[in-house]
């Protein structure tokens, strides 16, 4: 399912126009992104938790040349599914 399929499903399920459904989805994604940038987590009980994790700097290898390269530390987004989502997919 891509973004447009999700917009169509939201519009049909909630009986909204596709434009309203897309606006709601965009607002949701923007709000989650802003919260993660601030270092906050977003908890949707029964669905899951969006959070960030810090990755340490490390040494890697260029697969073409085999040369060692330095990979800098960074913060990456993370999603942990909730019990309700896990049970529904089971």
ChimeraX attribute file (.defattr): number of C-alpha atoms within 10 A of each C-alpha:
attribute: neighborCount
match mode: 1-to-1
recipient: residues
	/A:1	6
	/A:2	6
	/A:3	11
	/A:4	11
	/A:5	10
	/A:6	14
	/A:7	22
	/A:8	16
	/A:9	16
	/A:10	19
	/A:11	18
	/A:12	13
	/A:13	10
	/A:14	9
	/A:15	11
	/A:16	15
	/A:17	14
	/A:18	16
	/A:19	12
	/A:20	14
	/A:21	21
	/A:22	19
	/A:23	13
	/A:24	15
	/A:25	16
	/A:26	14
	/A:27	12
	/A:28	12
	/A:29	11
	/A:30	12
	/A:31	13
	/A:32	17
	/A:33	18
	/A:34	12
	/A:35	15
	/A:36	19
	/A:37	14
	/A:38	9
	/A:39	13
	/A:40	14
	/A:41	18
	/A:42	17
	/A:43	16
	/A:44	11
	/A:45	12
	/A:46	13
	/A:47	15
	/A:48	17
	/A:49	16
	/A:50	19
	/A:51	20
	/A:52	19
	/A:53	11
	/A:54	10
	/A:55	12
	/A:56	10
	/A:57	11
	/A:58	10
	/A:59	9
	/A:60	12
	/A:61	12
	/A:62	9
	/A:63	8
	/A:64	6
	/A:65	7
	/A:66	9
	/A:67	9
	/A:68	11
	/A:69	11
	/A:70	10
	/A:71	13
	/A:72	10
	/A:73	11
	/A:74	10
	/A:75	13
	/A:76	11
	/A:77	13
	/A:78	13
	/A:79	13
	/A:80	11
	/A:81	16
	/A:82	15
	/A:83	13
	/A:84	12
	/A:85	13
	/A:86	12
	/A:87	9
	/A:88	8
	/A:89	7
	/A:90	5
